[in-house]
Amino acid sequence: MQVNKVAIIGSGIMGSGIAAHLANAGIPSLLLDIVPPFTEEDQKAGLKESDRNFRNKLALKGINDFVLKLKPSLIFDGKDSRLITPGNMQDDIAKIGECDWVLEAVTERLDIKQKVFGEVEKYLKPGAVVSSNTSGLPLKSMAEGRGAAFRKNFIVTHFFNPVRYMKLVEIVSSDETDIKVVSGMADFLENVLGKGVVYAKDTPNFIANRIGIFSWMYTLKEAVKDGLTVEEVDKIAGPATGRPKSAAFRTADMVGLDTILHVSQNTYDICVTDEQREVFQIPSVLQKMGEKKWLGDKTNQGFYQKTKSAEGKKEILSLDLNTLEYKPQIKVRYESLGAVKGIEETEERIKTLVAAEDKAGQFAWKITKATLVYAANRIPEIADDVVNVDNAMKWGFNWDLGPFETWDALGVSQTAERIKKEGGKVPSIVEAVLTKGAGSFYKTENGKKYFFDGSTYKEVQSRPNHLIIKTLKDQKRELKSNAGGSILDLGDGVLCVEFHTKMNAIDSDIGEMLNAALDLAESNNNYVGVVVSNDGQNFSAGANLMLLWLESQQKNFSAIEQLVKGFQDVCMRMRHFKKPVVVAPFGLTLGGGCEVSMGGTHNRLYGETYMGLVEVGAGLIPGGGGNLRLLLNMEENLKAKGSKGWAGLSDGGPFPKVQKTFEVVAFAKVSMSCKEAINYGYMRKSATRISLSRDSLLFDAKQDVLEYAKNYQPIPLREDILVPGNGGKMALLSGVEGFRAQGVISEHDALIASKLAHVLTAGNLPTQGLVSEQYLLDIERETFLQLCGEEKSQARMQALLMTGKPLRN
């Protein structure tokens, strides 16, 4: 399905967020809202009711408040907001005839939505898709009074907030919906917008909210019953049980209690046959919070309240669920929580906690059991299969495991027996998987994953453009591995180097795998190129700082130099390799991870990439060629803009690129999106492509290699890099001294900055001149070693390792 332009009706946080994300994908949109009432204040402000800016006031406010002002913004690059055209329902409704998709995102009232669709139907172009972003209103009811052509192309596309970050979109269709509309929109949502689609039935609150709000309401009511505090619940119902750090009550503050109240009340009112209906009934504590407008972050207080102590220090208080008074948080200590803290595997962590006999373990079991049973009882009411339910909870509520994956992790048979012993009833689908299935909801055979559908196993369908490292390993496509990384065959002559150290920290093992992959590609003409990526939560949090700190403490500088030289060499080898090397970063891509990314011949960047050379926080400067690469990227960017100070001896010299590089590295700037990584100069615009789908990132990088390999010309070594020498260094040092004199930076900050200036201006070069890449790398390595020997730099390394926070000394 080709979607070239979208109309969005409703410019609140959801409508504006969807418009912003469409802009992230390069899709223009028309953002419409009602014409606001003309007030006396408007008249006093000199506005006229006929002014377009006034008539488009709500849409403009949505773009400003929900797209540009939020930190971080819902849009990758503020310049892309020009793709969003504001308008109003009176003057601009006919323009929806230009659009391939019309999405409604107005308030959750059936009568209002029906009225909107009545207007939309008048101006739709033939074949255009219409969808509602409702969080739970029936599709059938919204379509009442509409014609057959409208109903044929009408679906629900329920995005989750914030749209940029939340993967889930629930699609709901009817018997009248054209199946091609469903498949076409699913393809667009997944491959263009990078979303994860689940197929829900037309039942109240669909999948994620039905189960998620049940779990939340049950947790709240049991917490009150058991006398647990807000902070105790959030410690138990967070990462310890495979849930996000925001856990239960912090999540409620972020989402907004009004949203939870609406969804819960809607379920209670409509789902009269739900066996757990009473769980959705609003308790007095929530009613009182709603009346007081204690809705969370949007009203500055909810289950938590940010305030200042008598000493003026920032403090976060928690709400007493019995007295509704805010109080200082208590330190939560339970033996079971301490026992699971160091367990990395989610399955083992949950299994250990729910087996514990202390209060935290008992509570964890109670809320986990209730959620597992409730979810199992919803098949096939809210979805046809367990896969859609599991994906909905992982993508919509950020659970590490879906309910049925959790059944498997705990052991279906053992969990069912425990429920029976406690007097509970085991859901029919659980009994079926034990009697008709293999005792688990999922199984893997010959590298393929299967799910239990109630009577037999069916293959979990994945899109052909989804490449997963774990699946490739199951398919025996791993060619070589060590403790830090692996080389895999992606097929079609493309190799992949993946990392699997803790936090994917760069070390010599990863360097060994990178070199081995390049050796293989170089010696075998059947291989056309290499991809560097992995399946981790983040691409790489940086180099192995613990090893570096220990070696620095031992003054083993020869070992450090060997490590740094090896890292520089492999990054240089990647950049100038005779075949394309596409590095595909995502998530945190810091320090050494950033340098590996910069070392590729090309990049395939995931939309949510947070990239930066952050070594100054550890008392160091980049040591793997990051300074060199950023300097050359800045030169390329300035040249592309037509700057006269980009390179030539006679046109202003090389200082602008040096100054920009210095600012980025010295302030350890970290991009908050893929496009900001390009804007900062970490990535070359000319050699970088973007994928909004994390699932297709590896596939896309593979396709890039295949495309580039057709007529690939290696990147030549530079021997002609113009640098400013001592004159440029003095200019930079003057600025550094100014900051130090004002107390903005410390003495050690100034030392690090001076070392950085030394590297970027080519050491002790007396005047501006031409140097090679290797010349700058040698100076970088020498300077890096000097900083490793500084006691204050070692203290910064230690502080980061021990506390996770930078030390200012």
Buried (B, 14 or more C-beta within 10 A) or exposed (E): BEBEBBBBBBBBBBBBBBBBBBBBBEBBBBBBBBBBEBEEEBEEEEBEEEEBEBBBBBBBBBBEBBBBEBEBBBBBBEEBBEBBBBBBBEEBBEBBBBBBBBBBBBEBEEEEBBEBBEEBBEBBEEEBBBBBBBBBBBBEEBBEEBEEBBBBBBBBBBBBBBBBBBBBBBBBBBEBBBEEBBEBBBBBBBBBBBBBBBBBBBBBBBBBBBBBBBBBBBBBBBBBEEEBBBBBBBBBBBBBBBBBEBBBBBBBBBBBBBBBBBBBBBBBEBBEEBEBBEBBEBBEBBEEBBEEEBBBBBBEBBBBBEBEEEEEEEBEBBBEBEEEEBEEBEEBEBEBBEBBEEBEEBBEBBBBBBBBEBBBBBBBBBBBBBBBBBBBBBBEEBBBBBBBBBBBBBBBBBBBBBBBBBBBBBBBEEBBEBBEEEEEEBBEBBBBBBEEBEBBBBBEEEEEBBBBBBEEBEEBEEBEBBBBBEBBBBEEBBBBBBEBBBBBBBEBBBBBBBBBBEBBBBBBBBBBBBBBBBEBBBEEEEBBBBBBBBBBEBBBBBBBBBBBBBBBEEEEBEBBBEBBBBBBBBBBBBBBBBBBBBBBBBBBBBBBBBBBBBBBBBBBBBBBBBBBBBBBBBBBBBBBBBBBBBBBBBBBBBEEEEBEBBBEEEEEBBBBBBBBBBBBBBEBBBBBBBBBBBBBBBBBEEBBBBBBBBBBBBBBBBBBBBBBBEEBEEBEEBEEBBBBBBBBBEBBBEBBBEBBEEEEBBEBBBBBBBBBBBBBBBBEBEEBBBBEBBBBBBBBBBBBBBBBEBEBBBBBBBBBBEEEEBBEB
